[in-house]
Amino acid sequence: MADTWKSIFKGTIENRPVEIKVYDEGGYRVCTTQGADDPGAAQSDGSSTIIIPPTEQGRQIEIEGETPDEIRKDLLAEGFSEAAANQIVGKLPA
């Protein structure tokens, strides 16, 4: 039998679509949209350059983690408020 993601919540939080999925082998995924424009960046270590292109608000993103704390940290980094991150993480099974 193939490993699969199971959707456990689909709704809107802070005017952003949110779908929460759990993996049958463990782990979590939150599908949502980018909350703000990202101007992109260029990074160099002297021998190579990495260019991260700009992205626009509303672009679909996926946040994945093995623990609720990882998910919560990434939700906050993506612009969700503390209350919204707690609301989303509160829907994850123990």
MDTraj code that builds the backbone (N, CA, C; nanometers):
import mdtraj as md
import numpy as np

residues = "MET ALA ASP THR TRP LYS SER ILE PHE LYS GLY THR ILE GLU ASN ARG PRO VAL GLU ILE LYS VAL TYR ASP GLU GLY GLY TYR ARG VAL CYS THR THR GLN GLY ALA ASP ASP PRO GLY ALA ALA GLN SER ASP GLY SER SER THR ILE ILE ILE PRO PRO THR GLU GLN GLY ARG GLN ILE GLU ILE GLU GLY GLU THR PRO ASP GLU ILE ARG LYS ASP LEU LEU ALA GLU GLY PHE SER GLU ALA ALA ALA ASN GLN ILE VAL GLY LYS LEU PRO ALA".split()
xyz = np.array([
    [0.0837, -0.1178, 0.0000],
    [0.0000, 0.0000, 0.0000],
    [0.0885, 0.1246, 0.0000],
    [0.0544, 0.2221, -0.0793],
    [0.1330, 0.3442, -0.0915],
    [0.1073, 0.4371, 0.0261],
    [0.2134, 0.5066, 0.0676],
    [0.1996, 0.6071, 0.1719],
    [0.1238, 0.7261, 0.1149],
    [0.0381, 0.7866, 0.1983],
    [-0.0444, 0.8957, 0.1476],
    [-0.0588, 1.0068, 0.2501],
    [-0.0982, 1.1240, 0.1987],
    [-0.1341, 1.2385, 0.2814],
    [-0.2854, 1.2361, 0.2992],
    [-0.3306, 1.2634, 0.4226],
    [-0.4727, 1.2681, 0.4519],
    [-0.5075, 1.4101, 0.4967],
    [-0.6049, 1.4712, 0.4299],
    [-0.6488, 1.6056, 0.4648],
    [-0.7355, 1.5991, 0.5908],
    [-0.7009, 1.6824, 0.6917],
    [-0.7774, 1.6827, 0.8162],
    [-0.8487, 1.8157, 0.8411],
    [-0.8152, 1.9186, 0.7634],
    [-0.8809, 2.0488, 0.7781],
    [-0.8656, 2.1259, 0.6485],
    [-0.9729, 2.1931, 0.6100],
    [-0.9688, 2.2807, 0.4941],
    [-1.0576, 2.4002, 0.5275],
    [-1.0001, 2.5200, 0.5263],
    [-1.0755, 2.6396, 0.5603],
    [-0.9943, 2.7650, 0.5335],
    [-1.0353, 2.8737, 0.5965],
    [-0.9675, 3.0023, 0.5801],
    [-0.9279, 3.0545, 0.7174],
    [-0.8029, 3.0957, 0.7294],
    [-0.7521, 3.1546, 0.8527],
    [-0.6749, 3.2800, 0.8138],
    [-0.7095, 3.3920, 0.8756],
    [-0.6497, 3.5223, 0.8441],
    [-0.6605, 3.5534, 0.6937],
    [-0.7772, 3.5268, 0.6387],
    [-0.8062, 3.5543, 0.4974],
    [-0.7153, 3.4784, 0.4010],
    [-0.6573, 3.3689, 0.4463],
    [-0.5735, 3.2854, 0.3598],
    [-0.6288, 3.1433, 0.3626],
    [-0.6340, 3.0780, 0.2464],
    [-0.6783, 2.9386, 0.2463],
    [-0.5764, 2.8526, 0.3209],
    [-0.6254, 2.7578, 0.3989],
    [-0.5382, 2.6687, 0.4751],
    [-0.5924, 2.5267, 0.4624],
    [-0.5053, 2.4354, 0.4199],
    [-0.5391, 2.2931, 0.4216],
    [-0.4300, 2.2224, 0.5001],
    [-0.4718, 2.1466, 0.5999],
    [-0.3782, 2.0733, 0.6845],
    [-0.3857, 1.9264, 0.6470],
    [-0.2680, 1.8665, 0.6255],
    [-0.2610, 1.7249, 0.5898],
    [-0.1646, 1.6542, 0.6840],
    [-0.1926, 1.5276, 0.7118],
    [-0.1007, 1.4439, 0.7889],
    [-0.0586, 1.3261, 0.7012],
    [0.0671, 1.2883, 0.7172],
    [0.1230, 1.1773, 0.6407],
    [0.1049, 1.0506, 0.7212],
    [0.0662, 0.9430, 0.6553],
    [0.0388, 0.8192, 0.7293],
    [0.1636, 0.7605, 0.7956],
    [0.2816, 0.8037, 0.7549],
    [0.4060, 0.7583, 0.8175],
    [0.4601, 0.8613, 0.9166],
    [0.3823, 0.9683, 0.9433],
    [0.4251, 1.0744, 1.0339],
    [0.4649, 1.1985, 0.9571],
    [0.4414, 1.3128, 1.0148],
    [0.4747, 1.4399, 0.9519],
    [0.3493, 1.5162, 0.9146],
    [0.3680, 1.6455, 0.8939],
    [0.2570, 1.7368, 0.8673],
    [0.2867, 1.8237, 0.7463],
    [0.1795, 1.8666, 0.6809],
    [0.1901, 1.9600, 0.5678],
    [0.0758, 2.0598, 0.5800],
    [0.1093, 2.1877, 0.5661],
    [0.0084, 2.2929, 0.5620],
    [0.0192, 2.3588, 0.4248],
    [-0.0883, 2.3524, 0.3483],
    [-0.0946, 2.4169, 0.2175],
    [-0.1685, 2.5494, 0.2360],
    [-0.1065, 2.6580, 0.1941],
    [-0.1651, 2.7900, 0.2110],
    [-0.1113, 2.8806, 0.1008],
    [-0.1228, 3.0110, 0.1198],
    [-0.0691, 3.1049, 0.0230],
    [0.0290, 3.1990, 0.0910],
    [0.1196, 3.2496, 0.0121],
    [0.2188, 3.3446, 0.0611],
    [0.1471, 3.4717, 0.1056],
    [0.1795, 3.5194, 0.2259],
    [0.1084, 3.6337, 0.2827],
    [0.1572, 3.7689, 0.2359],
    [0.2776, 3.7761, 0.1815],
    [0.3333, 3.9043, 0.1374],
    [0.4291, 3.8806, 0.0219],
    [0.4527, 3.9851, -0.0559],
    [0.5514, 3.9763, -0.1630],
    [0.6893, 3.9489, -0.1028],
    [0.7693, 3.8687, -0.1714],
    [0.9075, 3.8431, -0.1313],
    [0.9970, 3.8987, -0.2414],
    [1.0862, 3.9925, -0.2086],
    [1.1669, 4.0557, -0.3130],
    [1.2738, 3.9656, -0.3732],
    [1.2954, 3.8483, -0.3149],
    [1.4002, 3.7599, -0.3652],
    [1.5343, 3.7994, -0.3063],
    [1.6387, 3.7283, -0.3463],
    [1.7715, 3.7567, -0.2931],
    [1.8774, 3.6926, -0.3811],
    [1.9980, 3.7392, -0.3644],
    [2.1142, 3.6778, -0.4292],
    [2.2172, 3.6534, -0.3201],
    [2.2717, 3.5316, -0.3169],
    [2.3707, 3.4961, -0.2164],
    [2.4922, 3.4378, -0.2858],
    [2.6090, 3.4717, -0.2330],
    [2.7322, 3.4211, -0.2914],
    [2.8256, 3.3757, -0.1811],
    [2.8946, 3.2647, -0.2062],
    [2.9954, 3.2180, -0.1107],
    [3.1357, 3.2352, -0.1674],
    [3.1473, 3.3121, -0.2727],
    [3.2766, 3.3356, -0.3357],
    [3.3004, 3.2488, -0.4574],
    [3.2506, 3.1257, -0.4566],
    [3.2716, 3.0370, -0.5707],
    [3.1441, 3.0134, -0.6502],
    [3.0296, 3.0409, -0.5891],
    [2.9038, 3.0238, -0.6604],
    [2.8023, 3.1254, -0.6101],
    [2.7017, 3.1502, -0.6921],
    [2.5973, 3.2454, -0.6572],
    [2.4618, 3.1767, -0.6672],
    [2.3793, 3.1990, -0.5680],
    [2.2429, 3.1463, -0.5674],
    [2.1495, 3.2651, -0.5820],
    [2.0615, 3.2574, -0.6799],
    [1.9638, 3.3629, -0.7020],
    [1.8260, 3.3082, -0.6688],
    [1.7603, 3.3738, -0.5727],
    [1.6245, 3.3359, -0.5346],
    [1.5321, 3.4406, -0.5946],
    [1.4512, 3.4021, -0.6930],
    [1.3685, 3.5013, -0.7622],
    [1.2581, 3.5568, -0.6723],
    [1.2117, 3.6766, -0.7018],
    [1.1005, 3.7323, -0.6246],
    [0.9728, 3.6518, -0.6480],
    [0.8866, 3.6516, -0.5467],
    [0.7569, 3.5850, -0.5576],
    [0.6490, 3.6781, -0.5054],
    [0.5284, 3.6579, -0.5521],
    [0.4197, 3.7493, -0.5198],
    [0.3277, 3.6943, -0.4124],
    [0.2641, 3.7874, -0.3416],
    [0.1634, 3.7515, -0.2420],
    [0.0551, 3.6681, -0.3092],
    [0.0052, 3.5672, -0.2390],
    [-0.1013, 3.4828, -0.2924],
    [-0.0525, 3.3569, -0.3605],
    [0.0791, 3.3444, -0.3803],
    [0.1345, 3.2245, -0.4436],
    [0.1185, 3.1058, -0.3492],
    [0.0781, 2.9908, -0.4010],
    [0.0597, 2.8702, -0.3193],
    [0.1934, 2.8250, -0.2623],
    [0.1930, 2.7923, -0.1329],
    [0.3123, 2.7399, -0.0664],
    [0.2730, 2.6188, 0.0170],
    [0.3721, 2.5354, 0.0466],
    [0.3523, 2.4207, 0.1343],
    [0.4552, 2.4279, 0.2455],
    [0.4075, 2.4116, 0.3664],
    [0.4937, 2.4097, 0.4839],
    [0.4912, 2.2676, 0.5367],
    [0.6084, 2.2058, 0.5493],
    [0.6155, 2.0681, 0.5966],
    [0.7042, 2.0594, 0.7190],
    [0.6703, 1.9685, 0.8085],
    [0.7513, 1.9470, 0.9274],
    [0.7176, 1.8155, 0.9940],
    [0.8083, 1.7724, 1.0792],
    [0.7897, 1.6470, 1.1524],
    [0.7181, 1.6694, 1.2845],
    [0.7241, 1.7931, 1.3365],
    [0.6629, 1.8214, 1.4664],
    [0.5738, 1.9456, 1.4559],
    [0.4772, 1.9575, 1.5464],
    [0.3966, 2.0795, 1.5492],
    [0.4807, 2.2053, 1.5704],
    [0.5884, 2.1953, 1.6492],
    [0.6746, 2.3117, 1.6714],
    [0.7411, 2.3591, 1.5425],
    [0.7842, 2.2655, 1.4572],
    [0.8424, 2.3024, 1.3280],
    [0.7393, 2.3758, 1.2422],
    [0.6175, 2.3223, 1.2388],
    [0.5107, 2.3843, 1.1600],
    [0.4813, 2.5239, 1.2133],
    [0.4693, 2.5375, 1.3438],
    [0.4384, 2.6665, 1.4056],
    [0.5447, 2.7701, 1.3716],
    [0.6714, 2.7334, 1.3833],
    [0.7824, 2.8242, 1.3518],
    [0.7744, 2.8717, 1.2065],
    [0.7483, 2.7792, 1.1147],
    [0.7406, 2.8147, 0.9727],
    [0.6170, 2.8989, 0.9415],
    [0.5062, 2.8726, 1.0098],
    [0.3864, 2.9554, 0.9908],
    [0.4135, 3.0996, 1.0315],
    [0.4816, 3.1178, 1.1445],
    [0.5170, 3.2525, 1.1895],
    [0.6106, 3.3197, 1.0891],
    [0.7062, 3.2442, 1.0341],
    [0.7991, 3.2988, 0.9346],
    [0.7266, 3.3388, 0.8065],
    [0.6145, 3.2733, 0.7781],
    [0.5370, 3.3052, 0.6579],
    [0.4325, 3.4137, 0.6825],
    [0.4365, 3.4765, 0.7994],
    [0.3521, 3.5926, 0.8238],
    [0.2215, 3.5681, 0.8959],
    [0.1971, 3.4455, 0.9416],
    [0.0780, 3.4223, 1.0218],
    [0.1008, 3.4818, 1.1608],
    [-0.0047, 3.5323, 1.2214],
    [0.0052, 3.5844, 1.3580],
    [0.0247, 3.4683, 1.4544],
    [0.0644, 3.5023, 1.5759],
    [0.0805, 3.4015, 1.6805],
    [-0.0508, 3.3261, 1.7021],
    [-0.1628, 3.3996, 1.7072],
    [-0.2940, 3.3371, 1.7303],
    [-0.3303, 3.2431, 1.6160],
    [-0.3058, 3.2844, 1.4926],
    [-0.3381, 3.1995, 1.3770],
    [-0.2496, 3.0756, 1.3740],
    [-0.1195, 3.0920, 1.4015],
    [-0.0288, 2.9768, 1.4037],
    [-0.0743, 2.8784, 1.5105],
    [-0.1123, 2.9291, 1.6269],
    [-0.1607, 2.8412, 1.7344],
    [-0.2909, 2.7714, 1.6951],
    [-0.3780, 2.8438, 1.6236],
    [-0.5037, 2.7841, 1.5778],
    [-0.4771, 2.6704, 1.4799],
    [-0.3851, 2.6904, 1.3880],
    [-0.3518, 2.5869, 1.2891],
    [-0.2868, 2.4670, 1.3576],
    [-0.1860, 2.4925, 1.4393],
    [-0.1148, 2.3837, 1.5073],
    [-0.2096, 2.3089, 1.6015],
    [-0.3072, 2.3791, 1.6577],
    [-0.4037, 2.3158, 1.7452],
    [-0.4913, 2.2131, 1.6748],
    [-0.4960, 2.2168, 1.5442],
    [-0.5753, 2.1204, 1.4673],
    [-0.4952, 1.9938, 1.4342],
    [-0.3643, 1.9942, 1.4618],
    [-0.2813, 1.8770, 1.4333],
    [-0.3094, 1.7690, 1.5370],
    [-0.3145, 1.6441, 1.4924],
    [-0.3359, 1.5353, 1.5896],
    [-0.2125, 1.5193, 1.6778],
    [-0.2358, 1.4737, 1.7995],
    [-0.1248, 1.4542, 1.8955],
    [-0.0412, 1.3329, 1.8592],
])
top = md.Topology()
chain = top.add_chain()
for i, resn in enumerate(residues, 1):
    res = top.add_residue(resn, chain, resSeq=i)
    for name in ("N", "CA", "C"):
        top.add_atom(name, md.element.get_by_symbol(name[0]), res)
traj = md.Trajectory(xyz[None], top)
